Amino acid sequence: MSQKALIVGAGLAGTCMAHQLLDQGVEIELIDTGINHSSAIAVGLVNPMVFRRMNQSWRLDEFLPEAKAFYLQIEQRLACSFFHPIVIRRFFSSEQERRLWLEKSQLLDYANYLEKITPQDEQNTDAINTYGSGRVKNAFWINALEWVAQNSAYFKAKEQLILGEFDTQKWHPQTRKYDGKSYDFVVFCMGYHQKEEPTFAYLPLQQTKGQTLLIESLQINNQESLNRKCFVLPYGNGRFRVGATYEWNNSTLNSTPEAKMQLEQNLAALGTYHYHILEQNAGVRPTVLDRRPLLGEHPKWRGVYILNGLGTKGYMMAPTLARELAEHILNNKPLHPDTAISRFTD
Ligand SMILES: Cc1cc2nc3c(=O)[nH]c(=O)nc-3n(C[C@H](O)[C@H](O)[C@H](O)COP(=O)(O)OP(=O)(O)OC[C@H]3O[C@@H](n4cnc5c(N)ncnc54)[C@H](O)[C@@H]3O)c2cc1C
């Protein structure tokens, strides 16, 4: 007989968990408020690089190919489209950064991600960008709003999604019973709201607000995602997402004039463009001080798990992390030590 799981939260973490468990023959039920302020607000950009240190993103060679294959598979399953390949053009901030890129782009490890700088890139300078630019390949973006909406509709149609608030009064972690029903296991995927639910409240999850602009412009390059101080992602029909702010320990959801000003200043550092603002959006990322996700079983209650702390690179990491947690639950496969929540109790 197949195992039965309850997944609390149907954002990116919960939906990836649901698909990975379904692939392993587990019966699932999701519960979600139907209101999402993170996965649906995200820009959904998957950038192989961390430009601050000009390094590859953590576990890139594992996460990136699996994420790409996963999203393409789920597009088939849901009969819709949200996966978009994109080239990222990084404008260098200094001669030192340009030299670092040149060095790294000679290394075999970076061959899949950094293009060699071409004479055209060298000439791609203006009064603002005097150090030239380089191109990152194998990046993509997921239409995040579409991901959340299409998954909700899919699981709702299959009667696997309960819309409503998870009620802690109806939850018995000792017996894994919720609202009178028993589950073989329960996975908490509540994003930044996890702090407010007692089961895993002991974990050092942080709430990091982020704001973005949606702008319209006829002057910005719509073939590449531009990057320096901020990113600009072509969103179709002459629209662009500009992001994002980092506001630590802040879970408010209002758009602020300060963030708008900061984003416009950052955009001005990239180029002089005519544009007008269509929207300003605010959301909250679930982050962890050591910048590593939170996976594993509750130290006290058997069969009670968490997948959280997806931080700023959720769209790249979530498919692999959900599979790894599913394999841990079902086959006792050890978790990657950097992701295991036992790092906070052992
Ligand atoms: C402005 C911004 C830009 C971003 N840009 C990117 C980007 O470009 N690339 C990238 O990879 N990542 C990006 N991120 C980060 C990414 O969005 C997060 O890592 C990821 O979405 C977190 O997913 P989650 O499922 O853990 O949380 P959430 O999306 O918050 O999902 C949690 C779900 O749990 C539900 N829930 C919570 N409490 C309850 C309850 N009591 N009862 C029932 N349901 C409940 C909520 O309704 C919600 O749907 C961005 C985030 C922000 C805010």
Ligand as a Chemical Component Dictionary entry (heavy atoms), coordinates in Angstrom:
data_LIG
# 
_chem_comp.id                   LIG 
_chem_comp.type                 NON-POLYMER 
_chem_comp.pdbx_formal_charge   0 
_chem_comp.three_letter_code    LIG 
# 
loop_
_chem_comp_atom.comp_id 
_chem_comp_atom.atom_id 
_chem_comp_atom.alt_atom_id 
_chem_comp_atom.type_symbol 
_chem_comp_atom.charge 
_chem_comp_atom.model_Cartn_x 
_chem_comp_atom.model_Cartn_y 
_chem_comp_atom.model_Cartn_z 
_chem_comp_atom.pdbx_ordinal 
LIG C1  C1  C 0 11.368 39.908 -4.433 1  
LIG C2  C2  C 0 11.873 38.508 -4.535 2  
LIG C3  C3  C 0 12.598 38.135 -5.644 3  
LIG C4  C4  C 0 13.097 36.826 -5.738 4  
LIG N1  N1  N 0 13.769 36.475 -6.857 5  
LIG C5  C5  C 0 14.217 35.218 -7.007 6  
LIG C6  C6  C 0 14.861 34.811 -8.186 7  
LIG O1  O1  O 0 15.011 35.592 -9.134 8  
LIG N2  N2  N 0 15.324 33.539 -8.271 9  
LIG C7  C7  C 0 15.151 32.634 -7.249 10 
LIG O2  O2  O 0 15.568 31.483 -7.383 11 
LIG N3  N3  N 0 14.527 32.990 -6.119 12 
LIG C8  C8  C 0 14.059 34.252 -5.958 13 
LIG N4  N4  N 0 13.410 34.610 -4.811 14 
LIG C9  C9  C 0 13.374 33.661 -3.696 15 
LIG C10 C10 C 0 12.293 32.588 -3.832 16 
LIG O3  O3  O 0 11.099 33.246 -4.080 17 
LIG C11 C11 C 0 12.170 31.777 -2.544 18 
LIG O4  O4  O 0 13.370 31.117 -2.272 19 
LIG C12 C12 C 0 11.099 30.701 -2.653 20 
LIG O5  O5  O 0 10.003 31.152 -3.353 21 
LIG C13 C13 C 0 10.612 30.232 -1.299 22 
LIG O6  O6  O 0 9.635  29.259 -1.510 23 
LIG P1  P1  P 0 8.859  28.541 -0.326 24 
LIG O7  O7  O 0 7.967  27.536 -0.945 25 
LIG O8  O8  O 0 9.809  28.089 0.722  26 
LIG O9  O9  O 0 8.005  29.711 0.356  27 
LIG P2  P2  P 0 6.623  30.392 -0.095 28 
LIG O10 O10 O 0 6.611  30.702 -1.512 29 
LIG O11 O11 O 0 6.396  31.504 0.887  30 
LIG O12 O12 O 0 5.542  29.260 0.131  31 
LIG C14 C14 C 0 5.006  28.953 1.389  32 
LIG C15 C15 C 0 3.545  28.624 1.216  33 
LIG O13 O13 O 0 3.062  28.179 2.487  34 
LIG C16 C16 C 0 1.772  28.682 2.675  35 
LIG N5  N5  N 0 1.516  28.814 4.116  36 
LIG C17 C17 C 0 2.278  29.475 5.019  37 
LIG N6  N6  N 0 1.692  29.412 6.236  38 
LIG C18 C18 C 0 0.552  28.692 6.080  39 
LIG C19 C19 C 0 -0.480 28.277 6.958  40 
LIG N7  N7  N 0 -0.479 28.583 8.274  41 
LIG N8  N8  N 0 -1.524 27.565 6.468  42 
LIG C20 C20 C 0 -1.542 27.214 5.131  43 
LIG N9  N9  N 0 -0.572 27.587 4.255  44 
LIG C21 C21 C 0 0.447  28.321 4.724  45 
LIG C22 C22 C 0 1.758  30.055 1.998  46 
LIG O14 O14 O 0 0.443  30.378 1.613  47 
LIG C23 C23 C 0 2.703  29.840 0.815  48 
LIG O15 O15 O 0 1.998  29.568 -0.371 49 
LIG C24 C24 C 0 12.870 35.889 -4.684 50 
LIG C25 C25 C 0 12.112 36.266 -3.597 51 
LIG C26 C26 C 0 11.611 37.564 -3.505 52 
LIG C27 C27 C 0 10.780 37.932 -2.304 53 
# 
loop_
_chem_comp_bond.comp_id 
_chem_comp_bond.atom_id_1 
_chem_comp_bond.atom_id_2 
_chem_comp_bond.value_order 
_chem_comp_bond.pdbx_ordinal 
LIG C1  C2  SING 1  
LIG C2  C3  SING 2  
LIG C2  C26 DOUB 3  
LIG C3  C4  DOUB 4  
LIG C4  N1  SING 5  
LIG C4  C24 SING 6  
LIG N1  C5  DOUB 7  
LIG C5  C6  SING 8  
LIG C5  C8  SING 9  
LIG C6  O1  DOUB 10 
LIG C6  N2  SING 11 
LIG N2  C7  SING 12 
LIG C7  O2  DOUB 13 
LIG C7  N3  SING 14 
LIG N3  C8  DOUB 15 
LIG C8  N4  SING 16 
LIG N4  C9  SING 17 
LIG N4  C24 SING 18 
LIG C9  C10 SING 19 
LIG C10 O3  SING 20 
LIG C10 C11 SING 21 
LIG C11 O4  SING 22 
LIG C11 C12 SING 23 
LIG C12 O5  SING 24 
LIG C12 C13 SING 25 
LIG C13 O6  SING 26 
LIG O6  P1  SING 27 
LIG P1  O7  DOUB 28 
LIG P1  O8  SING 29 
LIG P1  O9  SING 30 
LIG O9  P2  SING 31 
LIG P2  O10 DOUB 32 
LIG P2  O11 SING 33 
LIG P2  O12 SING 34 
LIG O12 C14 SING 35 
LIG C14 C15 SING 36 
LIG C15 O13 SING 37 
LIG C15 C23 SING 38 
LIG O13 C16 SING 39 
LIG C16 N5  SING 40 
LIG C16 C22 SING 41 
LIG N5  C17 SING 42 
LIG N5  C21 SING 43 
LIG C17 N6  DOUB 44 
LIG N6  C18 SING 45 
LIG C18 C19 SING 46 
LIG C18 C21 DOUB 47 
LIG C19 N7  SING 48 
LIG C19 N8  DOUB 49 
LIG N8  C20 SING 50 
LIG C20 N9  DOUB 51 
LIG N9  C21 SING 52 
LIG C22 O14 SING 53 
LIG C22 C23 SING 54 
LIG C23 O15 SING 55 
LIG C24 C25 DOUB 56 
LIG C25 C26 SING 57 
LIG C26 C27 SING 58 
# 
